[in-house]
Amino acid sequence: MESGDLRIFQAVAREGSITKAAQALNYVQSNVTSRIQFLEAELKVPLFHRSNRGMTLTPAGENLLEYANAILLLMDEAVQSTQYSEHPAGPLRIGSIETTAVIHLTTMIAGYHSRYPDVHLSLITGETHDLLHKVLDHKLDGAFVYGPIDQPDIGHVAAYEEELVLIAEPGTSELHELLHRPMLFFDVGCTHRVKAERFLRESGMHSYQIREFGTLEMILNGVSAGLGVSLLPKSSIRKAEEAGRITSHRLPEEYRKLQVWLIYRCNTVLSSAMSRFLEMAGQG
C-alpha cells in the first residue's frame, strides 16, 4: 500500500465519484479506477458501494479512510517540518466569517500577497462553528471567527474588535419597540443570532420570530425594506447607514463587544506561509 494510492482513495471518498476525484487530482480517470481496484484487490475487500448516483464507502472503506487521513496528515507535516523557509510558498487555506471578509480582509490579503507572491492563498466564508470544525479537521489552515473559542487544540491571535449594533429601516423608533419585529440573520450557527436571542430573552421577549437570510447584502436589503431588524457589526453596516438605507441603534454595553480571532491548530507544525499570516494578522 503506497501513499499515492491512499491519496487517490481519499479523493474518491471525498468527491464521491471516480470522475470528480480524477478532476480534483488532475489524473486520468482510468488511472484512478485502476488504483482503487488494485487497492481493493490488495486488501481483499471492497472499499466502495458503486451505484448510478456515485460511490459511497463500505464499512471497511470507512475504517481505512480514518487511517488514510491520519497517515497522509503526518506525511504532509513531516514535509512541512523540513521545508520551513524565510520565503513562504505553496497553498494557504483561510476561512472567515462573511462580515470580516467583506470589511477587513481584502486589504490584508493584498498586503500579504505583495510580500509573499509565491503563496497561493484561498479564502472561503462560513459561520464560526463550521469554520472551527474545518480547522480541527485540517481542511483549513486557519480561520477568522468570533471568539472566544474554548478548545484545547486551538490557538488564536486576536485580530479585530467590533461593536454589535441593532439595525432597522430609516425613521424607526425606540430600541424596545424594534425588538418586537422579526430578526433577520444568517443560518443557525450565526454568532449574532445567539447573542440576539440571549438579548431578547433577557429583555423579556420570550416569543419572537427569526428569519434566515443567506448573505450580508440580503440582510441589509431586507432590513431596508422593512422586513425586520438585525444585529450586525457596526463596521459592516457603515456604508449602508451613510447611504440612508438603514439606521443603527446602540445595544446595552454587555451586548456590544465582538472579538474576531484568527484560529489555527496549535498541536501541528505550521507552514512558513501560515506563520507569516499569523504575524500579519496580529499586527492588524
N, C-alpha and C positions, 0 to 999 in steps of 0.2 A: 504494500500500500504506500503510494507516494503522495507527497504534499500536493502535487499538481492535481491528482485525482480527487483529493479532498476538497480542493478549491472548486473544481468543477461540480462535485456533488453538492457543495454548499450553495453554489449559484443556482443549480436546478431546484433545490429545496426552497430557496428564497423566491425565485421567479415563478415557479410552478409549471414550467414547461421547458423542453429542450431548446425550442426556437428562441425564447426570450433570454435564456441563460447564454446561448451562443452569441446573441447580440450584445449582451452585457459584457461578456468576456472577450469579444472580438475574435471568436473562434469559428471555424467551420462547423456547421451543425452536425455533420456526420462524425466529426471527431468527438464532440460532446456525447453523442449517442454511444459510440464505441467505448469511451472511457467509463461511462455509467454501467454498461453491460459487462465490461471487464471487472469492475469493482464488485458487482453482484456475483459474478462467477467466482471471483477470488474468495468472497465471504460466504458463498454458497447459500445466499438468502436474498429474496427480493427487497429492494430498498424503497421502491415506489409503487403505488397503485396507479395504473395508467387508465385514462378514460378520454372521451372526446373533449371533456372540459379541462384537461390538463393532467398534471402529475401531483399526487399527494403522498406524503411519507407513510410507509408502513411502520408498525411499532419498532421493527429493527432499524429502520431508517431514522426514526426519531432519536433512538439511542445513539446511533452513530453521529448524528448532527451535533449532539451535545459535546461529544469528544472532538469532533472536527472543529467546532468553533473554538474550543479551548486550545487545541493544538496549534491552529493557524494564528490565533491571537499571540501565543507565546513565540511563535516563529517571527511574526511581524515585530514584536517588541525586541526580540534578540537582534534583528537587523537594525532597528532604530537605535539601540544602545551602542552600536558600533559606528553609526553614521551621524552622530551629533556634530553639527558644523556651525561655524560662525556665519555661514552663508546658507540660510534655510532654503529648502527646495521641496517639491513634491506636493501631495494633496493635503488640504486642511479643511475639515468639515465642521462648520459652525452653525448652530441653531440660534434662534432668537424669538422671543415674543414679538408680535407684529408691531406694537407701538414703539418699542425700542428700535427695531429695524428701520421703521419709517423715519423716525426723528433723529437718531444718533449715528447709525452705523454706516451710512453712505460715506460720510467724511472720514470716519475712522478707517474703513476698509480701503478707501482710496489712498490714504496716507500709508497704510501697511503695504499695499501693492507697490507704491513708489519706492519703498525701502527694500522690499523683498519680491522682486518681479518673478522669481523662479518658483514661488509658492502658488499653487493652483487652489485658490480659496473658493469654496462653495458655501452658500448661505440658504438655509431653509427657515420658514417660520412655523410656529406652533404655539401651544399653550404650555404653561410651566410643567404640569405633570407629565405630559407626553415627552417634552424635551429632556426632562430629568431621566426618564427611562431610556431614552435613546443614548444619553451619555453613559449610563450604567451598563447598557448593552453593547457599548463600543461602536455604535452606529454614528455617533458624533464625537469629535474631539473635545468640544466644549459648547456651551450654550448660555445665552443671556436669559435669565429667568428672574421672577420675583422671589426674593429671599424674605426671611431666612429659610435655608434648607437644612434639615437635621438628618444627615445620612453619613455614616462612618466612612464610606468610600469616596465621599465627595469633598473636594477642596473648592475654594472660591476666592475671587478677587472682587471687592466692592467696586462696581463700575459707575453707576449713576444713582441719583436720588431724585424721586419725582414727588409731586403733590397731586393727590387724587381729588378731583372736583366732581360735583354733580352738574350735568348739562341738561338744558331744556331749550325749547324754541324761544326766539326773542319775545320779550314783553311778558314773560311769565312771572308768577308771583312768588310768595314766600316758600322757603325750603320745605316746611312741614306740609304744605299743600301739594307740592310736587311729589311727595312720597306716595301719594295715592294713585299715581299714574303707573302704567306698565313700565317695567325696566327692560331696556334693550341691552343685550350682552352677546359676547361670543358664546362658545359652547360650554358644556358643564364644567370643564376644568378651569375656566377663566377665573383668575385671582380676584379681579374686580368684583365678579359676581359673588364670590364667597364673602368678601368684605361687605358688599352691599346688603346681602341677606342678613348678616350679623347686625349691620347698622339699622336695617328695617325692624328686626326683632327687638333690638334694644331701644328703638324709638316707639315701641308699642304697636307696630304694624305686624300682625300675625297672619294676615291674609293679603297676598299681593300677587301680581301677575308678572312672569318672566317671559320675554320673547327673545328667541335666539336669532341673531343676525351674523352673517358669515365674516364680514370684514369691517375694518375701522371706518372706511368710507360709507358702507351701507348703514352703520350705526349713526354716523353723523347725518346722513340724508334722512334717516327715519326720525331722528330727534328734530331736525329742522322742519320736517313735515308735520310734526305734532303727534307722531305715533307713540311717543313715550319719552322717557328720560333715561339717562345712563350715567355711570361713574367711569371716568377715564382720566389718565394723566393729563395735567394742565398743558404740558408741552405738546401733546398730540392734538389738542383742540384749538391751539392758539390762532392758527390761520383761519379756521372756520369762524371763530369768535370775532376776529378782526374784520372778517368779511360780512359780519352781521347775520350769519346763518344760524348761530346758536348763541345762548348766553350761559355763563357758568356761575355756580354758587359754591362758596366755600363750605366744607364739611366741618363738624366739630374736630378739634385738634387730634383726638385719639384715632381718627379715621383717615387723616390726611396723608400720612407718610407712606411712601412706596420705595422699597430698596430694590435695585436691579443688580444682580450678581452675575458674573461670568463664572460658571461652574465647570469643573473638569474632574476626571478620576484622579484621586491622589495616590492610588496604590499601583500605578503603572508608569512606565517610562514615557516621559513627554518628548515629543519630537522637537527639533530646533524651531520649527515653524510655530508650534503651539506655545513654546516657552516665550518666544518673541511677542506673540499675540497677547499672552497674559501680561507681559510687561507693558505693552502699549495700552491695554485696557485699564490697568491700574493707574496709569498716568492721566487717564481721562477724567 
